[in-house]
């Protein structure tokens, strides 16, 4: 009787051992199969996430690029930032330099770069042809490069269509030098457009407007065009006089070889405007 009990007990132990072993093997197989699947899924998920991030970055870059291209809203005709931004509580100064490039261009750029300021250069076409590397440097440093006609005929003794041909010639020169880095359809009339005070230029203004050009004058200046070589003190006196009361200023200065005191005054011009809480921008 005892032997039968012992035999039955041994059989139960063997069966339990086999069952436990089978369950263990089954668990190990399940762990291996599902673990490998989970690992693969995790890797796939990580790769998909990486791909999605890459796609999103690409789309964001594309959208930003598209938005940047749309920032420049070219409306032909007279530009008046001081009127457009009349209610802007932030004070903005646009430094503009006419007539270059010249022997002073690099000095001007060095001062702007040292102060982390971008400006707008209205260059004469024939000067741009003579110094294309300086024009490229202006654009490379992040400044705007605008059209100041090819020959700079300040007397306007030609017909309006001849004036437009001169503007177009400068446009072609700048495009050949800068490609898409040239600020599009932005010009400054030699001596200014005389928008309100020069009826004789009305036909010239209408001609360039019909051709799709924007033109910009100024509401502030150092007066460096009024005499051959004005001392820095005179330039600063003029600037302070014309800046008074304005929240948005477009400042006329000149980038010409003879205007060495304009370069000397530039650091003081910048510091003065900063002291009045102006920030700086370029015309786009």
Buried (B, 14 or more C-beta within 10 A) or exposed (E): EEEEEEEEEEEEEEEEEEEEEEEEEEEEEEEEEEEEEEEEEEEEEEEEEEEEEEEEEEEEEEEEEEEEEEEEEEEBBBBBBBEEBEEEEEBBBBBBBBBBBBBBBBBBBEBBEEEEBBBBBBBBBBBBBEBBEBBBBBBEEBBBBBBBBBBBBEEBEBEBEBBBEBBBBBBEBBBEBBEEBBBBBBBBBBBBBBBEEBEEBEEBBEBBBEBEBBBBBBBBBBBBBEEEEBEBEBBBBBBEEBBEEBBBBBBBBBBBEBBEBBBBBBEBBBEBBBEEEBEBBBBB
